């Protein structure tokens, strides 16, 4: 069975209209909303600060509060930039998302070797994925989870598929991907969300806590003999990002199971410790306790 594009739906008019605003105006609006959420509404402020405190116990109360405030500003900036992604020109996106070593992927392309591209929810993951789909001269498959809100889902589908990406819902991913395993393609996945209950996972010591990581990307890579590359990213400034590709594993695979998961976790932790405010500190990250027998 071949992957099929997500059924097109009309995105809601409001985010489409917002996307036409200049990016500088969107960043200004984002800053106002962020400070309002932090100081006035105090939206999930204690919860977020608690997550940051668990990850960085060495920080005192003042530094932790300052980090939390910076995080709110970063999230608001990314939300504004994702809205802008609906209409940002390809050339401008190419200037704002810089690849330091794209030749690593070009080596796979020249050898007609499909590969898995993994990333995290940090430093504007949507812009990075969109920039990859704009530049890669091969099929680009994005595995995603269908949002509960249909209007939001329609908008994000329009954003993610702008430059030809093929969107595949997670529940259908394996059978749809299996139909083209010999085609030249990149399979993009975000793997830093906590696994759903009952989903296979691998426990890693991550940011001072036992953390369950999704393992599907490594299982897929071993099954089809695909290399796995981490698209590590960092924020250079407002609306500007840098991506460095890191090889997590290449076939033939003979090492221990979940070695690539552990390498990804280590690489991600280094990036987060360097710029903790640029990562998305979602509530479900440590939602599950490690079982005694795991």
URWOKA-V12659 format. One record per backbone hydrogen bond with DSSP energy under -1.0 kcal/mol. CO is the residue of the C=O (numbers start at 1). NH is the residue of the N-H. If there is no record, write none. Layout:
co | nh
CO | NH
CO | NH
This chain:
co | nh
1 | 179
12 | 16
13 | 17
14 | 18
15 | 19
17 | 20
18 | 21
22 | 26
23 | 27
24 | 28
25 | 29
26 | 30
27 | 31
28 | 32
29 | 33
30 | 34
31 | 35
32 | 36
33 | 37
34 | 38
35 | 39
36 | 40
36 | 41
37 | 43
42 | 45
44 | 48
45 | 49
46 | 50
47 | 51
48 | 52
49 | 53
50 | 54
51 | 55
52 | 56
56 | 59
60 | 64
61 | 65
62 | 66
63 | 67
64 | 68
65 | 69
66 | 70
67 | 71
68 | 72
69 | 73
70 | 74
71 | 75
72 | 76
73 | 77
74 | 78
75 | 79
76 | 80
77 | 81
78 | 82
79 | 83
80 | 84
81 | 85
83 | 86
84 | 87
84 | 88
89 | 93
90 | 94
91 | 95
92 | 96
93 | 97
96 | 241
98 | 243
101 | 104
102 | 106
103 | 107
105 | 109
106 | 110
107 | 111
108 | 113
109 | 112
115 | 187
116 | 229
117 | 189
118 | 231
119 | 191
120 | 122
121 | 280
124 | 128
125 | 129
126 | 130
127 | 131
128 | 132
129 | 133
130 | 134
131 | 135
132 | 136
139 | 186
140 | 166
141 | 188
142 | 168
144 | 170
149 | 153
150 | 154
151 | 155
152 | 156
153 | 157
154 | 158
155 | 159
156 | 160
157 | 161
159 | 162
161 | 164
166 | 142
168 | 144
169 | 172
170 | 173
172 | 176
173 | 177
174 | 178
177 | 180
178 | 181
180 | 183
184 | 139
185 | 115
186 | 141
187 | 117
188 | 143
189 | 119
196 | 199
202 | 213
204 | 211
206 | 209
209 | 206
211 | 204
213 | 202
215 | 219
216 | 220
217 | 221
218 | 222
219 | 223
220 | 224
221 | 226
227 | 116
228 | 248
228 | 249
229 | 118
230 | 232
230 | 246
232 | 244
234 | 242
237 | 240
240 | 236
240 | 237
241 | 98
242 | 234
243 | 100
244 | 232
246 | 230
249 | 228
256 | 259
258 | 262
259 | 263
260 | 264
261 | 265
262 | 266
263 | 267
264 | 268
265 | 269
266 | 270
267 | 271
268 | 272
269 | 273
270 | 274
271 | 275
275 | 278
276 | 279
278 | 123
280 | 282
282 | 285
284 | 287
291 | 294
